[in-house]
Amino acid sequence: MSTRPQVILDTDTYNEVDDQFALAHLLLAPDLIDLVAVYAAPFYNDRSEGPEDGMERSYREIHKVYELLQPERAPATFRGSRGYLPAAQTPVPSDAAADLVARAEALGEGERLQVVAIGAITNVASALLLAPQIAPRLQVTWLGGHAPYWHHTNEFNLKQDLHAARVFLETEVDFILVPCWPVASHLLTTVAELEARLAPCGKFGAYLSDIVRDYGANRPGWAKEIWDLGATAYVLNPEWLLLEEQPAPVLRDDLTWEAGSNRRTIKIARRVFRDEIFGDFYERLRLHAERLGKVGH
């Protein structure tokens, strides 16, 4: 049996341009982890017609990453929830939630799954609500919300499904929160950097450069946050994040935090080491393209 950590990625891959980086980073690190499954998460914004459509678009985008990257092995991939939790303790059944429950229950003594969620955390919350007994078998790292000392937590991943977010603030599961502002927001890159580091690395490197260039206003001085690399980085090398243990904050309905008293302890990232994370990703993609004979193509 492999001694590498078993990792599951839960991702709204089509929502933005950073999930593709995060998925690729995990696929390019089989020496460090065993990426056993990938789940498509729901999302709803101007890139989808609703949560179910967002999930389906993400499912297709996951497979597009496989096709372009040509990883050594593509993990099992599952469709997730068609919508968000309708109430605090009401799960949304899906293939993804069922797979997570089955994998957790099949673990041997002392084994754990490392789940990384980089979208609305509906799928993972649903699995916990369907099978609360799996909680001790999971470590969940989520990119969601802003820092507890931030003046609000009006962030896309969190505000889509407040019920799901609260599951992880209130349930006894090993939980690591990677805030967007002002933590993952330090994971900045530019089109010029991507054109130099990624564009020469085959079709996938060119694809990443193109989607970032096309995503926003590529004006002088513009840089793009690749938020999701902050969450996936933790399972590759925990030293790439600086964590602090503190009581889980209370999530108010108005999308602000309230300091919790007598609350369980969670880990919250205070800093991401940007250069180490990007440096590792760039080098892994370069070596992968070199093995495929596609550097400069």
C-alpha contacts under 8 A as a table, 3 or more apart, distances in Angstrom:
res1	aa1	res2	aa2	distance
4	R	31	D	7.81
4	R	32	L	6.13
4	R	33	I	4.95
4	R	34	D	5.93
5	P	32	L	7.58
5	P	33	I	5.11
5	P	34	D	5.95
5	P	112	R	7.92
5	P	113	L	7.21
5	P	114	Q	7.01
6	Q	33	I	6.31
6	Q	34	D	4.91
6	Q	35	L	6.07
6	Q	36	V	6.23
6	Q	112	R	7.44
6	Q	113	L	5.39
6	Q	114	Q	6.12
7	V	33	I	6.69
7	V	34	D	5.92
7	V	35	L	4.76
7	V	36	V	5.93
7	V	37	A	7.23
7	V	113	L	5.96
7	V	114	Q	4.73
7	V	115	V	5.74
7	V	116	V	7.36
7	V	235	V	7.80
8	I	35	L	5.97
8	I	36	V	5.94
8	I	37	A	4.97
8	I	38	V	5.72
8	I	39	Y	7.69
8	I	113	L	7.28
8	I	114	Q	6.28
8	I	115	V	4.74
8	I	116	V	6.13
9	L	23	L	7.50
9	L	35	L	7.68
9	L	37	A	6.55
9	L	38	V	4.77
9	L	39	Y	6.19
9	L	115	V	6.02
9	L	116	V	4.92
9	L	117	A	5.98
9	L	118	I	7.79
10	D	38	V	5.85
10	D	39	Y	4.60
10	D	40	A	6.08
10	D	41	A	6.20
10	D	115	V	7.42
10	D	116	V	6.10
10	D	117	A	4.56
10	D	118	I	6.20
10	D	119	G	7.04
10	D	121	I	7.76
10	D	123	N	7.60
10	D	124	V	7.83
11	T	19	D	6.63
11	T	38	V	7.46
11	T	39	Y	6.17
11	T	40	A	5.35
11	T	41	A	5.25
11	T	58	S	7.47
11	T	117	A	6.15
11	T	118	I	5.19
11	T	119	G	5.41
12	D	15	N	5.64
12	D	19	D	7.07
12	D	40	A	5.82
12	D	41	A	4.64
12	D	42	P	6.14
12	D	43	F	6.38
12	D	54	G	7.32
12	D	55	M	6.57
12	D	58	S	5.39
12	D	118	I	6.97
12	D	119	G	5.22
12	D	120	A	7.60
13	T	16	E	6.86
13	T	17	V	7.62
13	T	18	D	7.89
13	T	19	D	5.00
13	T	20	Q	6.28
13	T	40	A	7.20
13	T	41	A	7.81
13	T	57	R	7.84
13	T	58	S	4.58
13	T	59	Y	7.42
13	T	61	E	6.11
13	T	62	I	6.41
14	Y	17	V	7.25
14	Y	19	D	7.64
14	Y	47	R	7.66
14	Y	54	G	7.14
14	Y	57	R	5.93
14	Y	58	S	4.58
14	Y	61	E	5.91
15	N	43	F	6.78
15	N	45	N	7.78
15	N	47	R	6.38
15	N	48	S	7.94
15	N	54	G	7.21
15	N	58	S	7.26
16	E	19	D	6.88
16	E	215	Y	7.98
17	V	20	Q	6.12
17	V	21	F	7.50
17	V	208	L	7.72
17	V	211	I	6.41
17	V	212	V	6.27
17	V	215	Y	7.45
17	V	226	I	7.47
18	D	21	F	5.28
18	D	22	A	6.50
18	D	225	E	7.75
18	D	226	I	4.76
18	D	227	W	6.24
18	D	228	D	5.74
18	D	229	L	7.31
19	D	22	A	5.01
19	D	23	L	6.04
19	D	118	I	7.28
19	D	228	D	5.90
19	D	229	L	7.80
20	Q	23	L	5.24
20	Q	24	A	6.07
20	Q	62	I	7.73
20	Q	65	V	6.82
20	Q	208	L	7.59
21	F	24	A	5.18
21	F	25	H	6.10
21	F	208	L	7.51
21	F	226	I	7.57
21	F	228	D	7.69
21	F	229	L	6.83
22	A	25	H	5.13
22	A	26	L	6.52
22	A	228	D	5.81
22	A	229	L	4.99
22	A	232	T	6.03
23	L	26	L	5.40
23	L	27	L	6.29
24	A	27	L	4.94
24	A	28	L	6.01
24	A	65	V	7.39
24	A	69	L	7.52
25	H	28	L	5.18
25	H	29	A	6.52
25	H	229	L	7.92
25	H	232	T	7.67
25	H	281	F	5.87
25	H	284	R	7.83
26	L	29	A	5.35
26	L	30	P	7.49
26	L	33	I	7.56
26	L	35	L	6.86
26	L	232	T	7.05
26	L	236	L	7.65
27	L	30	P	6.60
27	L	35	L	6.96
27	L	71	P	6.30
27	L	72	E	7.99
27	L	73	R	7.93
27	L	74	A	7.83
28	L	71	P	6.99
28	L	284	R	6.24
28	L	285	L	7.01
28	L	288	H	7.48
29	A	32	L	5.49
29	A	33	I	6.35
29	A	236	L	7.68
29	A	284	R	7.64
30	P	33	I	5.29
30	P	34	D	5.93
30	P	35	L	7.55
32	L	236	L	6.29
33	I	235	V	7.74
33	I	236	L	6.95
35	L	38	V	7.80
35	L	75	P	6.31
36	V	75	P	5.29
36	V	76	A	6.40
37	A	75	P	5.05
37	A	76	A	4.67
37	A	77	T	5.62
37	A	78	F	7.69
38	V	75	P	6.62
38	V	76	A	6.34
38	V	77	T	4.77
38	V	78	F	6.43
39	Y	59	Y	7.70
39	Y	77	T	5.82
39	Y	78	F	4.96
39	Y	79	R	5.98
39	Y	80	G	6.01
39	Y	96	A	5.65
39	Y	123	N	7.97
40	A	55	M	5.54
40	A	56	E	7.36
40	A	58	S	5.65
40	A	59	Y	5.13
40	A	62	I	7.76
40	A	77	T	7.78
40	A	78	F	6.36
40	A	79	R	5.14
40	A	80	G	5.10
40	A	96	A	7.64
41	A	54	G	7.69
41	A	55	M	5.15
41	A	58	S	7.07
41	A	79	R	7.51
41	A	80	G	5.36
41	A	81	S	6.54
41	A	119	G	6.39
41	A	120	A	6.66
41	A	121	I	7.56
41	A	122	T	7.31
41	A	123	N	6.70
42	P	51	P	4.69
42	P	52	E	5.87
42	P	53	D	7.59
42	P	54	G	5.30
42	P	55	M	4.13
42	P	56	E	7.89
42	P	58	S	7.87
42	P	80	G	6.90
42	P	81	S	6.13
42	P	82	R	6.38
42	P	83	G	6.48
42	P	84	Y	7.63
42	P	119	G	7.74
42	P	120	A	6.82
42	P	122	T	7.76
43	F	48	S	7.35
43	F	50	G	6.95
43	F	51	P	4.59
43	F	52	E	7.44
43	F	53	D	7.88
43	F	54	G	4.83
43	F	55	M	6.29
43	F	119	G	7.58
43	F	120	A	7.00
43	F	160	Q	7.48
44	Y	47	R	7.21
44	Y	48	S	5.56
44	Y	49	E	6.66
44	Y	50	G	4.84
44	Y	51	P	4.81
44	Y	53	D	7.91
44	Y	54	G	5.93
44	Y	160	Q	7.95
45	N	48	S	5.67
45	N	49	E	7.40
45	N	50	G	7.37
46	D	49	E	7.38
47	R	54	G	7.42
48	S	51	P	7.35
48	S	53	D	5.81
48	S	54	G	4.98
48	S	57	R	7.67
49	E	53	D	5.74
49	E	54	G	6.97
50	G	53	D	5.27
50	G	54	G	6.08
51	P	54	G	4.98
51	P	55	M	6.17
51	P	82	R	6.01
51	P	83	G	5.39
51	P	84	Y	7.63
52	E	55	M	5.05
52	E	56	E	6.24
52	E	81	S	7.09
52	E	82	R	4.14
52	E	83	G	6.02
53	D	56	E	5.03
53	D	57	R	6.07
53	D	82	R	7.87
54	G	57	R	5.10
54	G	58	S	6.06
55	M	58	S	5.00
55	M	59	Y	6.12
55	M	79	R	7.08
55	M	80	G	6.64
55	M	81	S	7.31
55	M	82	R	6.90
56	E	59	Y	4.96
56	E	60	R	6.36
56	E	79	R	7.22
57	R	60	R	5.19
57	R	61	E	6.15
58	S	61	E	4.89
58	S	62	I	6.12
59	Y	62	I	5.26
59	Y	63	H	6.69
59	Y	77	T	7.99
59	Y	78	F	7.57
59	Y	79	R	6.36
60	R	63	H	5.25
60	R	64	K	6.27
61	E	64	K	4.79
61	E	65	V	6.27
62	I	65	V	5.22
62	I	66	Y	6.56
63	H	66	Y	4.97
63	H	67	E	6.17
64	K	67	E	5.00
64	K	68	L	6.18
65	V	68	L	5.28
65	V	69	L	5.76
65	V	204	F	7.47
66	Y	69	L	5.29
66	Y	70	Q	5.56
66	Y	71	P	6.43
66	Y	74	A	6.58
67	E	70	Q	5.57
68	L	203	K	6.05
68	L	204	F	5.05
69	L	203	K	7.44
69	L	204	F	5.30
71	P	74	A	6.32
78	F	95	D	5.91
78	F	96	A	5.22
78	F	99	D	7.99
79	R	94	S	7.00
79	R	95	D	5.81
79	R	96	A	5.79
80	G	94	S	5.28
80	G	95	D	6.00
80	G	96	A	4.85
80	G	97	A	6.99
80	G	123	N	6.00
81	S	84	Y	7.07
81	S	92	V	6.10
81	S	93	P	6.70
81	S	94	S	5.28
81	S	95	D	7.98
81	S	96	A	7.55
81	S	122	T	6.91
81	S	123	N	5.98
82	R	92	V	7.84
82	R	94	S	7.78
83	G	92	V	7.27
84	Y	92	V	7.08
84	Y	122	T	6.01
84	Y	160	Q	7.48
84	Y	161	D	5.77
84	Y	164	A	7.85
85	L	88	A	6.99
85	L	90	T	6.09
85	L	91	P	5.89
85	L	92	V	6.05
85	L	122	T	6.60
85	L	126	S	7.72
85	L	161	D	6.64
85	L	163	H	6.17
85	L	164	A	6.45
86	P	90	T	6.33
86	P	91	P	7.85
86	P	163	H	7.84
87	A	90	T	5.20
87	A	163	H	6.45
88	A	163	H	4.91
88	A	164	A	7.35
88	A	166	R	7.91
88	A	167	V	7.73
89	Q	129	L	6.61
89	Q	163	H	7.85
90	T	126	S	7.60
90	T	129	L	7.18
91	P	125	A	7.21
91	P	126	S	4.27
91	P	127	A	7.36
91	P	129	L	5.82
91	P	130	L	6.48
92	V	122	T	7.62
92	V	123	N	7.47
92	V	126	S	5.62
93	P	97	A	6.27
93	P	98	A	7.16
93	P	126	S	6.73
93	P	127	A	7.90
94	S	97	A	5.24
94	S	98	A	6.20
94	S	123	N	7.45
95	D	98	A	5.16
95	D	99	D	6.07
96	A	99	D	5.13
96	A	100	L	6.26
96	A	123	N	6.41
97	A	100	L	5.20
97	A	101	V	6.33
97	A	123	N	5.41
97	A	124	V	6.34
97	A	126	S	6.14
97	A	127	A	4.62
98	A	101	V	5.23
98	A	102	A	6.19
98	A	127	A	6.70
99	D	102	A	5.07
99	D	103	R	6.07
100	L	103	R	5.21
100	L	104	A	6.06
100	L	124	V	7.61
100	L	127	A	6.46
101	V	104	A	5.23
101	V	105	E	6.11
101	V	127	A	5.87
101	V	128	L	7.80
101	V	130	L	7.98
101	V	131	A	6.63
101	V	134	I	6.95
102	A	105	E	5.24
102	A	106	A	6.16
103	R	106	A	5.13
103	R	107	L	6.54
104	A	107	L	5.49
104	A	112	R	7.45
104	A	113	L	6.81
104	A	134	I	5.98
104	A	137	R	6.16
104	A	138	L	7.39
105	E	134	I	6.60
107	L	111	E	5.80
107	L	112	R	7.01
107	L	137	R	7.82
108	G	111	E	5.53
111	E	137	R	6.85
112	R	136	P	7.88
112	R	137	R	4.65
112	R	138	L	5.43
112	R	139	Q	7.04
113	L	137	R	6.27
113	L	138	L	4.98
113	L	139	Q	6.27
114	Q	138	L	5.98
114	Q	139	Q	4.84
114	Q	140	V	6.03
114	Q	141	T	7.65
114	Q	235	V	7.37
115	V	138	L	6.89
115	V	139	Q	6.03
115	V	140	V	4.75
115	V	141	T	6.23
116	V	140	V	5.88
116	V	141	T	4.82
116	V	142	W	5.91
116	V	231	A	6.56
116	V	232	T	6.38
117	A	120	A	7.67
117	A	121	I	6.23
117	A	124	V	7.88
117	A	140	V	7.37
117	A	141	T	6.22
117	A	142	W	4.75
117	A	143	L	6.50
117	A	231	A	7.59
118	I	121	I	7.57
118	I	142	W	5.95
118	I	143	L	5.16
118	I	144	G	7.31
118	I	157	N	7.51
118	I	228	D	5.99
118	I	231	A	7.10
119	G	143	L	7.21
119	G	144	G	7.45
119	G	157	N	5.00
120	A	144	G	7.84
120	A	156	F	7.84
120	A	157	N	4.48
120	A	158	L	6.15
120	A	160	Q	6.22
120	A	161	D	6.22
120	A	164	A	7.77
120	A	165	A	8.00
121	I	124	V	5.73
121	I	125	A	6.18
121	I	142	W	7.68
121	I	157	N	7.44
121	I	158	L	7.85
121	I	161	D	7.38
121	I	164	A	5.93
121	I	165	A	6.57
122	T	125	A	5.18
122	T	126	S	5.97
122	T	161	D	6.82
122	T	164	A	5.37
123	N	126	S	5.20
123	N	127	A	6.41
124	V	127	A	5.14
124	V	128	L	6.45
125	A	128	L	5.14
125	A	129	L	6.21
125	A	164	A	5.40
125	A	165	A	7.79
125	A	167	V	6.21
125	A	168	F	7.38
126	S	129	L	5.06
126	S	130	L	6.01
126	S	164	A	7.68
127	A	130	L	5.09
127	A	131	A	6.06
127	A	132	P	7.85
128	L	131	A	5.14
128	L	132	P	4.89
128	L	133	Q	7.75
128	L	134	I	6.77
128	L	135	A	6.58
129	L	132	P	5.60
131	A	134	I	6.02
132	P	135	A	5.85
133	Q	136	P	7.21
134	I	137	R	5.34
134	I	138	L	6.87
135	A	138	L	5.55
135	A	172	E	6.90
135	A	173	V	5.16
135	A	174	D	7.86
136	P	139	Q	7.99
136	P	172	E	7.86
136	P	173	V	6.15
136	P	174	D	7.45
138	L	173	V	6.82
138	L	174	D	6.68
139	Q	173	V	6.88
139	Q	174	D	4.85
139	Q	175	F	6.06
139	Q	176	I	7.84
140	V	173	V	7.57
140	V	174	D	6.23
140	V	175	F	4.97
140	V	176	I	6.19
141	T	175	F	5.97
141	T	176	I	4.59
141	T	177	L	5.98
141	T	178	V	7.24
141	T	231	A	6.25
141	T	234	Y	7.88
142	W	175	F	7.81
142	W	176	I	6.34
142	W	177	L	5.22
142	W	178	V	5.93
142	W	231	A	6.29
143	L	157	N	7.60
143	L	177	L	6.24
143	L	178	V	4.70
143	L	179	P	5.97
143	L	180	C	6.75
143	L	227	W	7.81
143	L	228	D	6.61
143	L	230	G	7.44
143	L	231	A	5.73
144	G	155	E	6.96
144	G	156	F	7.72
144	G	157	N	5.37
144	G	158	L	5.35
144	G	177	L	6.88
144	G	178	V	6.37
144	G	179	P	5.58
144	G	180	C	6.35
145	G	153	T	5.05
145	G	154	N	6.74
145	G	155	E	5.04
145	G	156	F	7.56
145	G	157	N	6.86
145	G	158	L	5.31
145	G	159	K	7.90
145	G	178	V	8.00
145	G	179	P	5.39
145	G	180	C	6.03
145	G	181	W	7.81
146	H	150	W	6.26
146	H	152	H	7.13
146	H	153	T	4.89
146	H	154	N	7.56
146	H	155	E	6.81
146	H	179	P	4.45
146	H	180	C	5.04
146	H	181	W	4.95
146	H	182	P	7.02
147	A	150	W	5.20
147	A	153	T	7.46
147	A	179	P	5.15
147	A	180	C	7.23
147	A	181	W	6.29
147	A	182	P	6.75
147	A	183	V	7.54
148	P	153	T	7.94
148	P	249	P	6.78
148	P	257	W	6.02
148	P	258	E	7.90
148	P	259	A	7.72
149	Y	257	W	7.80
150	W	153	T	6.99
150	W	181	W	7.67
151	H	256	T	6.93
151	H	257	W	7.98
152	H	255	L	6.06
152	H	256	T	4.46
152	H	257	W	6.71
153	T	158	L	7.81
153	T	255	L	5.23
153	T	256	T	5.22
153	T	257	W	6.80
154	N	158	L	7.40
154	N	159	K	6.28
154	N	255	L	5.32
154	N	256	T	7.28
155	E	158	L	5.58
155	E	159	K	5.87
155	E	180	C	7.70
156	F	159	K	5.43
156	F	160	Q	6.21
157	N	160	Q	5.87
157	N	161	D	7.52
158	L	161	D	6.00
158	L	162	L	6.14
158	L	165	A	6.21
159	K	162	L	5.64
159	K	255	L	7.24
161	D	164	A	5.42
161	D	165	A	6.45
162	L	165	A	5.06
162	L	166	R	6.20
162	L	253	D	7.93
163	H	166	R	5.26
163	H	167	V	6.54
164	A	167	V	5.21
164	A	168	F	7.22
165	A	168	F	5.73
165	A	169	L	6.76
166	R	169	L	4.92
166	R	170	E	5.99
166	R	251	L	6.91
167	V	170	E	5.39
167	V	171	T	5.68
168	F	171	T	5.38
168	F	172	E	7.78
168	F	173	V	7.07
168	F	175	F	6.87
169	L	248	A	5.70
169	L	249	P	7.16
169	L	250	V	7.43
169	L	266	I	7.94
170	E	248	A	7.68
170	E	263	R	7.99
170	E	264	R	7.46
172	E	264	R	7.45
174	D	266	I	7.12
175	F	266	I	5.64
175	F	267	K	6.36
176	I	266	I	6.30
176	I	267	K	4.73
176	I	268	I	5.67
176	I	269	A	7.39
177	L	266	I	7.69
177	L	267	K	6.27
177	L	268	I	4.76
177	L	269	A	6.29
178	V	183	V	7.20
178	V	184	A	6.97
178	V	230	G	6.96
178	V	231	A	6.28
178	V	268	I	6.06
178	V	269	A	5.10
178	V	270	R	7.98
179	P	182	P	7.02
179	P	183	V	5.72
179	P	184	A	6.31
179	P	268	I	7.52
179	P	269	A	6.79
180	C	183	V	5.54
180	C	184	A	4.76
180	C	185	S	5.66
180	C	227	W	6.80
181	W	184	A	6.40
181	W	185	S	5.47
182	P	185	S	5.48
182	P	186	H	7.10
183	V	186	H	5.94
183	V	269	A	7.14
183	V	270	R	6.16
183	V	271	R	5.44
183	V	272	V	6.36
184	A	187	L	5.62
184	A	225	E	7.65
184	A	226	I	7.80
184	A	227	W	5.11
184	A	228	D	7.51
184	A	229	L	7.96
184	A	230	G	5.65
184	A	271	R	7.68
184	A	272	V	6.52
185	S	188	L	6.84
185	S	225	E	5.73
185	S	226	I	7.74
185	S	227	W	6.20
186	H	225	E	7.02
186	H	272	V	7.18
186	H	274	R	6.61
187	L	225	E	5.36
187	L	226	I	5.55
187	L	227	W	6.12
187	L	229	L	7.56
187	L	230	G	7.39
187	L	272	V	7.61
187	L	274	R	5.41
188	L	223	A	5.95
188	L	224	K	5.32
188	L	225	E	4.41
188	L	226	I	6.13
188	L	274	R	7.80
189	T	193	E	6.54
189	T	194	L	7.33
189	T	223	A	5.42
189	T	224	K	5.42
189	T	225	E	6.53
189	T	226	I	7.27
190	T	193	E	5.21
190	T	194	L	6.34
190	T	222	W	6.85
190	T	223	A	4.68
190	T	224	K	6.13
191	V	194	L	5.08
191	V	195	E	6.00
191	V	209	S	6.63
191	V	212	V	6.93
191	V	213	R	5.95
191	V	218	N	7.60
191	V	223	A	7.48
192	A	195	E	5.15
192	A	196	A	6.28
193	E	196	A	5.18
193	E	197	R	6.00
193	E	198	L	7.97
194	L	197	R	5.07
194	L	198	L	5.06
194	L	199	A	6.34
194	L	208	L	7.81
194	L	209	S	5.46
195	E	198	L	5.76
195	E	199	A	4.77
195	E	200	P	7.37
195	E	206	A	7.74
195	E	209	S	6.06
196	A	199	A	6.42
196	A	200	P	7.21
197	R	200	P	6.92
197	R	201	C	7.69
197	R	282	Y	6.40
198	L	201	C	5.31
198	L	205	G	4.46
198	L	206	A	6.37
198	L	208	L	7.35
198	L	209	S	6.64
198	L	282	Y	6.83
198	L	285	L	7.58
198	L	286	R	7.53
199	A	202	G	7.03
199	A	203	K	7.92
199	A	205	G	4.71
199	A	206	A	4.04
199	A	207	Y	7.54
199	A	208	L	7.59
199	A	209	S	5.89
199	A	296	G	7.93
200	P	205	G	6.56
200	P	206	A	6.74
200	P	295	V	5.53
200	P	296	G	4.31
200	P	297	H	6.27
201	C	204	F	6.98
201	C	205	G	4.80
201	C	206	A	6.84
201	C	285	L	6.84
201	C	286	R	5.78
201	C	289	A	5.34
201	C	290	E	7.72
201	C	294	K	6.29
201	C	295	V	4.66
201	C	296	G	6.07
201	C	297	H	7.00
202	G	205	G	5.48
202	G	206	A	6.36
202	G	289	A	5.97
202	G	294	K	4.89
202	G	295	V	5.69
202	G	296	G	6.66
202	G	297	H	5.34
203	K	206	A	5.16
203	K	207	Y	6.02
203	K	297	H	7.51
204	F	207	Y	4.84
204	F	208	L	6.27
205	G	208	L	5.31
205	G	209	S	6.40
205	G	285	L	7.63
206	A	209	S	5.12
206	A	210	D	6.10
207	Y	210	D	5.05
207	Y	211	I	6.18
208	L	211	I	5.39
208	L	212	V	6.32
209	S	212	V	5.48
209	S	213	R	6.18
210	D	213	R	5.08
210	D	214	D	6.07
211	I	214	D	5.09
211	I	215	Y	5.87
212	V	215	Y	5.08
212	V	216	G	7.19
212	V	224	K	7.47
213	R	216	G	6.72
213	R	218	N	6.40
214	D	217	A	7.97
214	D	218	N	7.93
217	A	222	W	7.25
218	N	222	W	5.78
218	N	223	A	7.87
219	R	222	W	5.35
226	I	229	L	6.19
227	W	230	G	6.01
228	D	231	A	5.61
228	D	232	T	6.72
229	L	232	T	5.27
229	L	233	A	5.69
229	L	277	I	7.45
230	G	233	A	5.28
230	G	234	Y	6.89
230	G	241	L	7.71
230	G	272	V	6.50
230	G	277	I	7.99
231	A	234	Y	5.67
231	A	235	V	7.68
232	T	235	V	5.78
232	T	236	L	6.81
233	A	236	L	5.13
233	A	237	N	6.06
233	A	238	P	7.17
233	A	240	W	6.62
233	A	241	L	7.76
233	A	277	I	6.59
234	Y	237	N	5.30
234	Y	238	P	4.51
234	Y	239	E	7.47
234	Y	240	W	6.53
234	Y	241	L	6.46
235	V	238	P	6.20
237	N	240	W	5.75
238	P	241	L	5.87
239	E	242	L	6.88
240	W	272	V	5.98
240	W	273	F	5.18
240	W	274	R	7.97
240	W	276	E	6.89
240	W	277	I	6.80
241	L	269	A	6.36
241	L	270	R	7.50
241	L	271	R	5.70
241	L	272	V	4.57
241	L	273	F	6.16
242	L	269	A	5.63
242	L	270	R	5.56
242	L	271	R	5.06
242	L	272	V	6.44
243	L	267	K	6.06
243	L	268	I	5.42
243	L	269	A	4.32
243	L	270	R	5.69
243	L	271	R	7.33
244	E	267	K	5.49
244	E	268	I	5.35
244	E	269	A	6.29
244	E	270	R	6.72
245	E	265	T	6.31
245	E	266	I	5.64
245	E	267	K	4.46
245	E	268	I	6.32
246	Q	265	T	5.24
246	Q	266	I	5.80
246	Q	267	K	6.48
246	Q	268	I	7.42
247	P	259	A	7.87
247	P	260	G	6.08
247	P	261	S	7.12
247	P	262	N	7.47
247	P	263	R	5.26
247	P	264	R	5.45
247	P	265	T	4.33
247	P	266	I	6.11
248	A	259	A	7.75
248	A	260	G	6.10
248	A	263	R	5.86
248	A	264	R	5.94
248	A	265	T	5.71
248	A	266	I	5.69
249	P	257	W	6.13
249	P	258	E	5.70
249	P	259	A	4.97
249	P	260	G	4.79
249	P	263	R	7.78
250	V	257	W	5.71
250	V	258	E	4.93
250	V	259	A	6.23
250	V	260	G	5.65
251	L	255	L	6.73
251	L	256	T	6.33
251	L	257	W	5.12
251	L	258	E	6.50
252	R	255	L	5.55
252	R	256	T	5.50
252	R	257	W	6.05
252	R	258	E	6.95
253	D	256	T	7.39
260	G	263	R	5.67
269	A	272	V	7.40
273	F	276	E	5.77
273	F	277	I	6.41
274	R	277	I	5.33
274	R	278	F	6.19
275	D	278	F	5.37
275	D	279	G	5.68
276	E	279	G	5.07
276	E	280	D	6.08
277	I	280	D	5.41
277	I	281	F	6.35
278	F	281	F	5.08
278	F	282	Y	6.05
279	G	282	Y	5.29
279	G	283	E	6.18
280	D	283	E	5.26
280	D	284	R	6.08
281	F	284	R	5.22
281	F	285	L	6.20
282	Y	285	L	5.30
282	Y	286	R	6.13
283	E	286	R	5.04
283	E	287	L	6.16
284	R	287	L	5.24
284	R	288	H	6.08
285	L	288	H	4.99
285	L	289	A	6.09
286	R	289	A	5.24
286	R	290	E	6.08
286	R	295	V	7.09
287	L	290	E	4.90
287	L	291	R	6.20
288	H	291	R	5.18
288	H	292	L	6.40
289	A	292	L	5.01
289	A	293	G	6.06
289	A	294	K	5.03
289	A	295	V	5.36
290	E	293	G	4.87
290	E	294	K	5.83
290	E	295	V	5.36
291	R	294	K	7.65
294	K	297	H	5.16
